[in-house]
C-alpha cells in the first residue's frame, strides 16, 4: 500500500481525490483525544489483550473491560464489554508474545499514531489511585487533554500492578465524584446529526437558477457538503434528522429528494461531480470503531444508488463501496434487503443493470488498461455478486416480483465454460471460495442446461464404461447395444410396453436413450426418441386414462386424487420427465407452476426413504393457477368484513368427489366440530390449500417425484428455479417463425430461391396450430428449446424429385426436404397435407 504524508489510497489504486489520514478529512480540525476513546490511542502493535477502566457513566456495576481481539482471532476492530478481569489476568495476557498481523487485520485496527510511540521512562504505578493522581498532576501542569504520551506508559506498566481479587475491587472502588472531568466523560455514542432544511422543491429551484444563470456555486456547495460524510448524507436525506427509524418497513430516507439529487447530478459541471466522488472516497476510507449503525446503513443505501457508477472511471470507488456493503452483518443485510424492495421498479432495475455491467466489464473489459490488473482486484466480482444477491432476495420476497427473475441473468456468462466453476462448487459447496454456482440467480437457463447436459453426459459415460468393464472382467462378448438404454415398444400397446421396459431396465436409465418401434424400419438418431415421448405423453395425459384431470379454467393438468391403486404409472411419468431433461428433449406437458416447486422440495432426494417429499409451502396464488374459482372464493372469505362463523356456517371439514362418491376430510383433528371464525379463517384457508395441493395427492406425487429423480439425481438441480425446470422440461410454447427464418440453414437452395421465398410466405401466414405441426413434422416436437430457435439448427434441403411428391423430413437432423415446387399455391397444398398426416417412420 503506497502511503505519503497526509494521504492514503484505496488498496494501492490511484484515486484522484483529497484523501484522509487516521479517519479524518484533511480539512477537518483536529479534536482532542478523550479517555473515553482510549482505543483510538492504542497502537496496533501492542500485545495488550485488555485494559480495565471504571465505567465513567455508571455509579455502580461491574468493572468495565475494553477488549480487542488478538490478531489470531477474528478481528473486527471493535472494543467489547467482557466483565471483570483481575490484574493477574492482565499480567498474563500482556506477557504473551506479539501476534503477527495480517494485512486485512492491520487495516481493521485503529490507526497507528507514529508521533506517540515514544513512551518515555517506565513509571510504576503502585495502584489505580496513583494513576489517577498522575492524571490530575499532568492536567494541572497545563495539559489540555489526555495525550498519548501519558496514556501509553500507563498501559505499558499495567504488568507492574499487584493482583487484586474481584471482591477486593468491589470494596476499594473509587467514587465517581473524585474522578477528574476527563475520566468522567461518557463513552462515544451515536453522533448528533446536524439539521438541514433544504427540500426537494428548493433544490429543484436551485438547479433551475443555476442552469439559467450558469452560476453553479450554490449547487456545488450543496453536493460538496452532502456527500462529505455519512453524517451529512443522513442530515440531507433523512426525513427527521435524529429520529431512529429502526424498522425494516421504513428506511427513513426521503426517496423523492434522493432521486431528484441523483437525476440532476449527471447534468452538473464536472468539478461538482468530482467533488461528490471525493466525498464518497473520504467516507469509505474513514476508520470504523464499532458495528454499523442504522444511519450508516442509510448512507450505504443512498450511495449505492449513485448513477455515476456507470462509468469505468468510477469503478475503483464503486468496488470499495460494494465491498463494504457485502461485508456487513447478516442483520444489516436484512434491513437493506427490505429497504431495497421499496424502490420503484425503474430505480430497482437501474441498480441491477449497473451491477451487471460492472461484473461484465470486469470479466471482459473493452479497454483493460482502464482497470487495475485482475490479480489486484479479484474481490471485485464476488463483492458485486453478493450485493446483487441482496437485490435478488428483495425481488423474491416482493409480491409480485419487482422485475422478472430473468432480468438477473448475466448473459455474458453464457460464453464461459462453467464446468470448472460447477466442479469447484461441488467440491467446496458454499464455502469462502467464490463460485458463480453459489449465486445461481445470475446464471441463465442456457448455462444451467449446459451444466445439466455435461453432467448427464459424464454420468452416461460412467455407466457405459462400468457396463463395459463388467463384461470384459467376466470375459463375455461385448455387445455395443449394452451401452444404451434400448426401449422397444409397439404403437398399439405404447403405455404398457413403455412401463414394462422402464421397470425392467431401471439400472440403465442413465444411459443414452434409443427407441425402436416394433415393425418399423426407422433408425433412431434422435427422431424416434422424440416421437416416443410425444405419443406416450399424449396417451398418459388423456382424460380417459384417469391419471390426470384437465382443468378447463386454468388449461392445465392436475393429479387425480382417486387414482392411487397403482402408483407405478405416476413413477413412469416422473421418469419420462427425467429422461426428457437428461436427453435434452422438450415435452408438451401442461402442469401448473406449483408442480415444479414440489418437484424441487427437496432438490436432492433424502437418504431416509420415509422422509416426506413434495410437501412445498404453497399459497393462494398457487391455487389460483390451478383452481381459480375456488381460490377466488377463499380470497373472499379472507376479506369478508362480516361475521364469518354466522354467515358462512362452515367447519374445518372439506368434501371431495371421487368416482361419483362424495367423501369428507377433516383439515385438523376434530375439524368437523371446529367452526371457521374471523380469528381462525387464515388457518382454515392455509390448511385447505395444503390438503388440496399436498396431502390429497401425496402418494401419487411421491411416486412421480422419485421417478423424476431416479433419472435426474444431480446437484445441478439445486441451481434451478421452479420456472427454469418447467422451461427445461417443456421448452417455450411461444413460436417466432420470423426468428426461425433468420437462423435457417440451406442445402441445395439459397435464401433467395423462389421455392424458399414461397415456403416462408406460406409458413408465416399459417395459423399457430399449423406452425406447431410444421415444427413437429420437422423436429419431432412442437416446442422451442431453451436456447430459442437458434438451437434448432433448422435446415431446408433441396430434393430432386417430381413435384408430385410431398415434403419429407429428417427429424433426427431437424431437416425438411422440399421438391422445387413451381407455385406458392402448390407448395401450400403439399406442405399442409404433409404436416397434417405426419406419424410413423420409414427408411429411404
Secondary structure, DSSP 4 states (H G I P E B T S, - for coil): ---BTTB--BTTB---S---BTTB-TTSPP----GGGGGGGS-TT----EEEE--TT-SSSSPEEEE---TTS---S--EE-----HHHHHHHHTSPPPPPPHHHHHHSPPP-GGG----S----SSHHHHHHHHHHHHHTT--S--HHHHHHHHHGGGGSPP--HHHHHHTPPPGGGS-HHHHSPPP-PPPPPP----HHHHHHHHHHHHHH---HHHHHHHHHHTT-HHHHHHHHBSSTT----SSS---B-HHHHHHHHHHHTTS-HHHHHHHHHHHHHHHHS---SSPPHHHHHHHHHHTT-GGGGSGGGHHHHHHHHHHHHTS-HHHHHHHHHHHTTS-HHHHHHHHHHHHHHHHHHHS-SSGGGS--GGG-THHHHHHHHHHHHHHHHHHTSSS-SS-GGGG--GGGGGS--HHHHHHHHHH-SSSS--GGGGGGGS-HHHHHHHHHHHHHHHHHHHHHHHHHHHHHTTPPP-GGGGEEEEEE-GGGHHHHHHHHHHHTGGGTTSEEEEEETT-----SSHHHHHHHHHHHHHHTSGGG-SEEEETTTTEEEE-TT--S-THHHHHHHHHHHHHHHTT------B-HHHHHHHTTTSS--SSTTS--S-----HHHHHTT-HHHHHHHHHHHH--S-HHHHH--BSEEEEEETTEEEEEESSTTGGGSB--TTTHHHHHHHHHHHHHTGGGHHHHHHHHHHHHHHH--GGGGG--HHHHHHHHH-B----HHHHHHH-EEES--TTSHHHHHHHHHHHHS-HHHHHHHHHHHHS-SSB-TT-GGGG--EEEE--S-TTSPPEEEGGGTEEEE---SSHHHHHHHHHHHHHT-------
